[in-house]
Amino acid sequence: MAEQSRTRERSSTAARKRKSTTENTPAEVAHRAAELLQSVISHRTEGVSAVRRTDDGWCVVVDVLELARIPDTTSLLATYEVRLDNEGELREYYRTHRYRRGAADQ
């Protein structure tokens, strides 16, 4: 009985792995990119600005909070581009620009 359960688990895991990235929606790709960026850099993701399909995968623009002052009068935010391959794995990421956001802007 336990063997059947493990076999079912393996087959469902394999089915998830086989799912083509072309079936992924931009929202799913955006969520995956934000999660990957969160795990790679220790900053808080603020949101996804854009998702676009490229010839070799996806490009997702993610805003992150890099520094918050206490009391929160000024925050330093940055925009990163996260590139994923067709399977949704992280290829590269880089910061495109930084900006300050004051309490009045929030």
PEMO-V742091 format. One record per helix or strand of 2 or more residues. SS is the DSSP state (H for helix, E for strand). FROM is the first residue (numbers start at 0). TO is the last residue. If there is no record, write none. Layout:
((SS:FROM:TO) (SS:FROM:TO))
This chain:
((H:1:17) (H:20:22) (H:25:39) (E:43:53) (E:56:67) (E:73:84) (E:89:101) (H:102:104))
